[in-house]
């Protein structure tokens, strides 16, 4: 997906924004939480003067993104939190929180 994002940026810089968006939308489908993908898409959308149909395509592509509200998880007791905590309020372990790697929306839907 990094390759797709890099290629999308490259094509956009060479003045082929619609071709670039095809790649970036594909990248977004695999990594809907990637802020860099969203930013790259918006940069291209601005480049094409916020073309209505392309913005619409972006809205539709981004709609299925699944965002976890509580990405921090205690590795000891699996307590979840919206913020990174120093001490787990459930098992009282110190420094036990990690930010869970978020699965792509496609996988999340299959779960
Ligand atoms: Zn805990």
Boltz pocket constraint, residues with backbone or C-beta under 6 A from the ligand:
constraints:
  - pocket:
      binder: B
      contacts: [[A, 74], [A, 75], [A, 76], [A, 77], [A, 78], [A, 79], [A, 88], [A, 89], [A, 90], [A, 91], [A, 92], [A, 93], [A, 96]]
      max_distance: 6.0
